[in-house]
Amino acid sequence: MNNHKITARQGYRNKLRSFLEVLAVSTKLGLISFGGPIAHLGYFHDEYVRRRKWLDERSYADLVALCQFLPGPASSQVGIGIGVIRAGLLGGLTAWLGFTLPSVIALVLFALLLQGFDIGSAGWIHGLKIVAVVIVAQAILGMGKKLISDRNTATIAIISTSITLLWQTAFNQVLLIAIAGIIGIMLYKKTLISETADLNIPVSRGFAVLCLAVFFGLLIFLPFVRQFADSDWLSLFDSFYRSGSLVFGGGHVVLPLLEREVVPTGLISESDFLAGYGAAQAVPGPLFTFAGYLGMMISGGKGALIATAAIFLPAFLLIVGALPFWSTLRKNAKVQGALIGINAAVVGILLAALYNPLWTTAILAPADFALASILFLMLVFWKAPPWVIVIAGAIGGTIISFAT
């Protein structure tokens, strides 16, 4: 009996240790992850794969590919997925809270304090854009070395880059990944593929199916229920839930959906909406936390909580619902062949994002390129931690703004 108690106590301590570890790491990332979803993937890669080795390179790429398939904020879903793999459902929730809550708090306060001010031209903000370029460049360099192994994968990556740049729609990433998967099956169906690391997904398939059922149930029935319930809170939840459910292509795509939900209905003025969007560019974390600002402006603190929970709930339901099945399917020979093509396409999509919008909005002058080069040197060769790069980038951007 004593041995059983000791074992149970040790198991509890291990779970608590994993939980606290996920909370600490995700909160750190939530405080320093500037630059949008593509840059977030770079921060995640550096912290979870390179430094802590919670995932191997291919498992991380596979998780990114899965999240590219799903609607919602891809970077947040990757973070939730890593939290689930590391510490179960509570770990996934903790990873989301740690990564999201600093941004929600900062964005609400920052937006309320600075709305009406033009912060888009601030030098330190421009410096953070340059930091994003450097982080993404490092991520592409690391993933490319592992995933671009021959001329076929290189061709898929470059074609994906070209199509992404020339045909910019909300659904082109999903279509590119699907086509790349088919090509991968055709090209590598007879190729011997090395074993992938076994992902421990502590979620049952039954619970996963329940999550998917809840996702589709809320999406289908909430618009009908709000018509009869006559509840402002339910209407607010439905508006933000649908916006979070129907987004492909990154956080910026959610903006027109949200605008259609809150501006024409008179919940918030267009000037307040645009002021909040301007403030959202100055804080780290996912752009979906813009919902926290809108909820605060509409209904105070309770509105901020409801809007934030509603817009992220689809992401949580989808990634938890998909992970148990993904872990098994990725070991199938045909699925592994598809993943070779998909991973190459993901590298190409990241390369396109590095150019547009990151490079085109950040590297505007020789001084910008010089700062980016120095930061890249510090990150890749000097192995400086990301928070040092963030501070150095903000200081460098401020210096450039005063010098020009």
ABEGO torsion letter per residue (X at the ends): XAAAAAAAAAAAAAAAAAAAAAAAAAAAAAAABBGEAAAAAAAAAAAAAAAAGABBAAAAAAAAAAAAABBEBAAAAAAAAAAAAAAEAAAAAAAAAAAAAAAAAAAAAAAAAABGBBAAABAAAAAAAAAAAAAAAAAAAAAAAAABABAAAAAAAAAAAAAAAABBBAAAAAAAAAAAAAAAAAAAAABBBBBBBBBBBABBAAAAAAAAAAAAAAAAAAAAAAAAAGBAAAAAAAAAAAAAAABBGEAAAAAAAAAAAAAAAGABBAAAAAAAAAAAAABBEBAAAAAAAAAAAAAEAAAAAAAAAAAAAAAAAAAAAAAAAAAAAAABAAAAAAAAAAAAAAAAAAAAAAAOAAAAAABABAAAAAAAAAAAAAAAAAGBBAAAAAAAAAAAAAAAAAAX
